[in-house]
Amino acid sequence: MYGMVNKSVQALVTTNFGIDKWEAIKKKAGVKEDVFLSNESYPDATTYGLIGAATEVLGLSADEILFAFGEFWVLHTAREEYGDMLSSAGRNLSEFLEYLPMFHIRVALIFPNLKPPRFECSDLQADRITMHYYSHRPGLSVFVRGLFSGVAKLYNTPAQITQTKFKDKGDDHDEFLVYWGDAAKQ
Amino acid sequence: MTQADFMIDREQFSKLFPFFFLVDANMRVLQIGAVLARICPQFCVGQELNDHFSLFDLSKDRADRITPELISRRKAGIFIFKSASSDLSLRLQAMTLRDPERYLFLGSPWVRALKEMQLLQLVLNDFALHDSTVDLLQITQTNAISLKELIKEREDLFQLNKNLEQLVDKRTAELSLTNTELSRVMRSKDDFLSAMSHELRTPLNAILGLSESLAEGVYGDMNAKQIQSINTIAESGHHLLSLINDLLDLAKIGAGKMELELNNANVEDVCQASLRFVMEQAQTKKIILTLAMDNKSVTLTVDERRLKQILVNLLSNAVKFTPNGGSVTLETKCDVESESLVFSVRDTGIGIATEDLKRLFNPFTQLDSKLSRLYSGTGLGLTLVLKLVELHGGSVEVESDIGKGSCFSVRIPCKGLDVFTSDAAKQNKIAAAQEMSLKSLSENTPLILIADDNEINLRTVTDYLRANKLRVIQARDGLEAVKMVREHAPSLVLMDIQMPLMDGLDAIANLRADDKHAAMPIIALTSRAMVGDRERCIAAGANDYLSKPVNMKQLVKTIHTHLPKDETR
């Protein structure tokens, strides 16, 4: 994965738990790097190692960390460092999600070593959309749910995100229903 | 492909070219792309193109009115249309259709950063998929982020280096301060030790002097118990004195204040003198003392007093840790290869465990606490030995077997000296030196031989007599005294009674047996002041008798009384 992901894990930990916890996580994960460069490619094992160590050091479940990381990724890392790219992807939640598949294709063109996931969308309605997530990386569906939640917050749109298909339970991919209708506002 | 294959409907055309527009010869808008219509709501069908846009001339940095002639003239080029009401600029290509009165413009907004897109209310999806504008914008944005990140890393590294430099400077300053403070403390420690040693020695002189006087019966007779007690006081006093001396020496070495008084020393003399120091102790324990030299005429440039201190320390230890009936050997060996002289003190003592050898030269270390109770010692001796040897540029080695004994070897470098010259050459040199020493004094000055095995007594009396304009030669045992009388025929002999190898009484008898020395005055000097001692000395052949501690004025007076008249002042 690109360094921006590891950088984001670092920012999430240091912002919420302090630098000492981050150093402890790095030590536990056996990560030697002092600095991650956003546009450099790092082994996936580094990211998985950091998240695994974070669950132990912070005493949180993997799902809690992954969801928080998804939201943090959108609301802090992406907004602060890639804000213009993020804003240009859509004027509202619906547009953003609809454009997400194309966004990932364009991102893959820019970052040659990136192996991005594939998104598809279906059943776009005035208050909902179904998002399909395909990835060779296991165990990140909760992270994706956190990403959708973060995007909804980015556009100030209260939304409910429900996972409707689970790759780790035998489905061929993960599927999410993103609903921003009136019921989601309550 | 046929022309029919290129037929696409209006919706498809709008998706391919979301920013297109079609104008007639009057520059009136006939058709407009969906996205352009959205971002320019006033620019709609029926409007005049020049009311909303003007042609920007890049070379002249000015805007021109758009006319059919202008379009025809520049149709092969790029058209930049600038909006009159917003920041929008369109980058377009003009096409003439089959109807020459109609002009079709295809292209997209001219934006150089993603931020400009936001200002124009544009999103990525507004651009046709074949339009690479957005990809280029994203690449530019990504490169800008990378560059920003690298600049920041560089700044961070620069700051880190700066901080490190500051830290190093700070630590260096702190260390320098600590060193200064340490030096000050060390100086204070040395000054304190030096002052304390001096202060301790002064009262100790009185303790030692008085106990000696008491033991010698100067203040009247004492019973056996009292004599035993006073001897214990004297022994303890001597022990304390050696401890103070060792401490003072160590402090001097530590402070770099010890300066060696280097002179040519006869190695055999030094060895003999050192052995004499431990002889009494060895005799008490029935330990056999041996001197083994591979070259008896060796001289060495050393501080003689310090070399003796080294050897006496090692010999005392050897005797101390060797059981009754054992043996202690002092060996000297010239090591031609390393140009050094090796002194080895070998004993048949209790030995030292291998793991203890490295601690051996630490101050105040006696390896087994049980030993400290069994064998008294300052714990400074070996430390001092090592320091003194190092001051001479030498080294100390130890070999030991538990229960079998130890061997301490001191290696003193003698590079450039004539240590390895022949015995004959050496003998000549010694004789010449002796001759020079004698010649430096007036032939008319009386020559006094002092025979005494106690170095301090020897030095004290020698100094005093020389100060009183007498020539002095020295012997350290009875045998040597007899030899020197035969060689130098002194005017008078001061003979100590208790001496190693041959005691004073035997030496006097030996001299008197020779007619040549029958008339030579001999004054017996002894610390033995018991009833009958005087008579025994006179009977042996002494002319007079003085008991220690001797009054120096009295001694000189007595000497002059016995000297032949033509040799006195």
Chai-1 contact restraints between the chains, C-beta under 6 A:
chainA,res_idxA,chainB,res_idxB,connection_type,confidence,min_distance_angstrom,max_distance_angstrom,comment,restraint_id
A,S38,B,E149,contact,1.0,0.0,6.0,A-B,restraint_1
A,N39,B,S146,contact,1.0,0.0,6.0,A-B,restraint_2
A,E81,B,I145,contact,1.0,0.0,6.0,A-B,restraint_3
A,D84,B,L114,contact,1.0,0.0,6.0,A-B,restraint_4
A,D84,B,K115,contact,1.0,0.0,6.0,A-B,restraint_5
A,M85,B,Q138,contact,1.0,0.0,6.0,A-B,restraint_6
A,M85,B,Q141,contact,1.0,0.0,6.0,A-B,restraint_7
A,S87,B,Q118,contact,1.0,0.0,6.0,A-B,restraint_8
A,S88,B,L114,contact,1.0,0.0,6.0,A-B,restraint_9
A,S88,B,M117,contact,1.0,0.0,6.0,A-B,restraint_10
A,S88,B,V123,contact,1.0,0.0,6.0,A-B,restraint_11
A,S88,B,L124,contact,1.0,0.0,6.0,A-B,restraint_12
A,A89,B,L124,contact,1.0,0.0,6.0,A-B,restraint_13
A,G90,B,V123,contact,1.0,0.0,6.0,A-B,restraint_14
A,R91,B,V123,contact,1.0,0.0,6.0,A-B,restraint_15
A,Y99,B,N125,contact,1.0,0.0,6.0,A-B,restraint_16
A,R106,B,D135,contact,1.0,0.0,6.0,A-B,restraint_17
A,L109,B,D135,contact,1.0,0.0,6.0,A-B,restraint_18
A,I110,B,Q138,contact,1.0,0.0,6.0,A-B,restraint_19
A,I110,B,I139,contact,1.0,0.0,6.0,A-B,restraint_20
A,I110,B,T142,contact,1.0,0.0,6.0,A-B,restraint_21
